[in-house]
Amino acid sequence: MNVALPTPLADYVDGRREVQAEGASLAELLADLDRRHPGIRFRIVDERGAIRPHIKIFVNRVQAQALDLPLAPGDEVRVVAALSGG
């Protein structure tokens, strides 16, 4: 399925903003994404396996709260990074 990524993560996927990954759950999708693009999962998920505070993941325009969220073929997955600064 298509996974839309924010600009800050594009360096991990050869500059692209949209990539392909597979999985029956959000956790499996991120694991597959990391197999295809090593290092990207750690930018999205912390050491405890939780979505990082500055990252939001939306599946079909609904914010995912946990990585065990089931996915179906054709789901739209979008990773969003919060902006900060002063």
Backbone as numpy.savetxt, mean C-alpha at the origin, in Angstrom:
# Nx Ny Nz CAx CAy CAz Cx Cy Cz
-4.12 -6.77 -9.07 -4.94 -5.60 -9.07 -4.07 -4.36 -9.07
-4.65 -3.25 -9.44 -3.91 -1.99 -9.47 -3.76 -1.43 -8.07
-2.56 -0.92 -7.79 -2.27 -0.26 -6.52 -1.73 1.12 -6.86
-2.44 2.16 -6.44 -2.00 3.53 -6.65 -1.13 3.95 -5.47
-0.01 4.57 -5.78 0.96 4.96 -4.75 1.20 6.47 -4.77
1.53 7.03 -3.61 1.86 8.46 -3.59 3.26 8.71 -4.14
3.52 9.92 -4.54 4.81 10.30 -5.10 5.99 9.91 -4.21
5.92 10.08 -2.87 7.08 9.71 -2.05 7.48 8.23 -2.15
6.57 7.37 -2.55 6.90 5.94 -2.68 7.26 5.54 -4.11
7.15 6.46 -5.03 7.41 6.14 -6.44 8.85 5.70 -6.69
9.79 6.19 -5.88 11.19 5.77 -6.05 11.37 4.28 -5.86
10.52 3.65 -5.10 10.63 2.21 -4.84 10.04 1.36 -5.96
9.32 2.01 -6.89 8.69 1.28 -7.98 9.04 1.91 -9.34
10.31 2.27 -9.48 10.82 2.82 -10.74 10.09 4.07 -11.20
9.66 4.89 -10.24 9.03 6.16 -10.57 7.57 6.10 -10.94
6.98 4.91 -10.90 5.59 4.78 -11.30 4.64 5.17 -10.16
3.46 5.57 -10.47 2.45 5.91 -9.47 1.40 4.82 -9.34
1.42 3.85 -10.26 0.48 2.74 -10.21 1.22 1.47 -10.57
1.02 0.43 -9.76 1.69 -0.86 -9.98 0.68 -1.98 -9.80
1.11 -3.19 -10.12 0.28 -4.38 -9.97 0.74 -5.20 -8.76
-0.19 -5.80 -8.05 0.11 -6.73 -6.97 -1.11 -7.62 -6.78
-0.89 -8.78 -6.15 -1.96 -9.74 -5.93 -2.04 -10.10 -4.45
-3.21 -10.52 -4.01 -3.37 -10.99 -2.65 -4.84 -11.10 -2.28
-5.15 -12.06 -1.41 -6.52 -12.25 -0.94 -6.85 -11.32 0.22
-5.82 -10.69 0.79 -6.00 -9.71 1.87 -5.03 -8.56 1.63
-5.24 -7.50 2.36 -4.33 -6.37 2.24 -2.91 -6.76 2.64
-2.77 -7.60 3.66 -1.44 -8.07 4.09 -0.76 -8.85 2.96
-1.49 -9.74 2.31 -0.92 -10.52 1.21 -0.56 -9.63 0.03
-1.39 -8.64 -0.25 -1.11 -7.72 -1.34 0.18 -6.95 -1.07
0.37 -6.47 0.17 1.59 -5.74 0.50 2.82 -6.64 0.48
2.66 -7.91 0.86 3.77 -8.86 0.78 4.16 -9.10 -0.68
3.16 -9.23 -1.55 3.44 -9.42 -2.97 4.08 -8.16 -3.56
3.60 -7.01 -3.17 4.18 -5.75 -3.62 5.65 -5.67 -3.22
5.97 -6.12 -2.00 7.35 -6.10 -1.53 8.22 -7.12 -2.27
7.65 -8.24 -2.67 8.41 -9.20 -3.47 8.77 -8.60 -4.83
7.85 -7.85 -5.38 8.06 -7.23 -6.70 8.94 -5.98 -6.61
8.85 -5.29 -5.47 9.56 -4.02 -5.27 10.12 -3.99 -3.85
11.24 -4.67 -3.63 11.80 -4.82 -2.28 11.98 -3.48 -1.56
11.55 -3.48 -0.29 11.70 -2.33 0.57 10.48 -1.45 0.68
9.51 -1.61 -0.21 8.36 -0.71 -0.17 7.43 -1.00 1.00
7.28 -2.26 1.38 6.37 -2.59 2.47 6.77 -1.90 3.77
8.07 -1.83 4.05 8.55 -1.21 5.28 8.21 0.28 5.32
8.00 0.89 4.19 7.61 2.31 4.15 6.12 2.48 4.44
5.35 1.39 4.34 3.91 1.43 4.54 3.51 0.82 5.89
4.22 -0.24 6.29 3.90 -0.99 7.51 5.09 -0.95 8.45
4.83 -0.77 9.75 5.92 -0.70 10.72 6.39 -2.08 11.17
7.33 -2.10 12.12 7.93 -3.34 12.61 6.92 -4.26 13.30
5.84 -3.69 13.81 4.81 -4.47 14.51 3.73 -4.98 13.57
3.85 -4.62 12.30 2.86 -5.07 11.33 1.64 -4.17 11.26
1.76 -2.94 11.73 0.65 -1.98 11.69 0.92 -0.95 10.58
-0.16 -0.44 10.03 -0.03 0.62 9.03 0.59 1.84 9.71
1.61 2.40 9.11 2.30 3.55 9.70 1.33 4.73 9.87
1.53 5.52 10.93 0.59 6.61 11.22 0.42 7.63 10.10
1.46 7.88 9.33 1.38 8.87 8.27 0.88 8.29 6.94
0.53 7.00 6.95 0.05 6.33 5.74 -1.42 5.96 5.93
-2.21 6.18 4.91 -3.60 5.74 4.88 -3.75 4.86 3.65
-4.47 3.77 3.81 -4.74 2.87 2.69 -6.25 2.82 2.48
-6.66 3.03 1.25 -8.07 2.99 0.91 -8.32 1.84 -0.05
-9.37 1.08 0.23 -9.81 0.00 -0.66 -11.21 0.38 -1.11
-11.36 0.58 -2.40 -12.64 1.02 -2.95 -13.15 2.28 -2.25
-12.23 3.20 -2.01 -12.50 4.52 -1.42 -12.91 4.49 0.05
-12.73 3.34 0.71 -13.00 3.22 2.14 -11.67 2.97 2.84
-11.39 3.74 3.90 -10.11 3.60 4.58 -10.02 2.25 5.27
-8.92 1.54 5.01 -8.65 0.24 5.64 -8.09 0.50 7.04
-8.60 -0.21 8.01 -8.15 -0.06 9.39 -7.14 -1.13 9.79
-7.12 -2.24 9.06 -6.24 -3.35 9.41 -5.79 -4.08 8.15
-4.67 -4.78 8.28 -4.10 -5.50 7.14 -4.81 -6.81 6.82
-5.67 -7.28 7.73 -6.38 -8.53 7.46 -7.64 -8.32 6.61
-7.82 -7.11 6.11 -8.97 -6.80 5.27 -8.95 -7.67 4.01
-10.03 -8.43 3.76 -10.07 -9.26 2.55 -10.18 -8.40 1.29
-9.56 -8.87 0.22 -9.62 -8.21 -1.07 -10.25 -9.13 -2.10
-10.86 -8.53 -3.11 -11.45 -9.29 -4.21 -10.85 -8.78 -5.52
-10.81 -9.63 -6.54 -10.30 -9.17 -7.84 -11.06 -7.91 -8.28
-10.34 -6.96 -8.78 -10.96 -5.73 -9.23 -11.06 -4.64 -8.18
-10.70 -4.95 -6.93 -10.70 -3.91 -5.90 -9.70 -2.82 -6.26
-10.02 -1.60 -5.89 -9.13 -0.46 -6.12 -8.41 -0.17 -4.81
-7.08 -0.25 -4.83 -6.27 0.00 -3.64 -5.45 1.27 -3.87
-5.55 2.17 -2.92 -4.83 3.45 -3.02 -4.11 3.70 -1.71
-2.80 3.94 -1.80 -1.97 4.27 -0.64 -1.76 5.78 -0.67
-2.02 6.42 0.46 -1.90 7.88 0.56 -0.93 8.20 1.70
-0.02 9.12 1.45 0.92 9.56 2.47 0.53 10.96 2.93
0.45 11.16 4.25 0.12 12.47 4.80 1.28 13.43 4.59
0.95 14.66 4.38 1.96 15.71 4.24 2.15 16.38 5.59
3.37 16.79 5.87 3.63 17.50 7.12 4.63 18.60 6.84
4.74 19.46 7.76 5.70 20.55 7.59 5.28 21.73 8.44
6.01 22.78 8.30 5.67 23.94 9.13 5.89 25.22 8.41
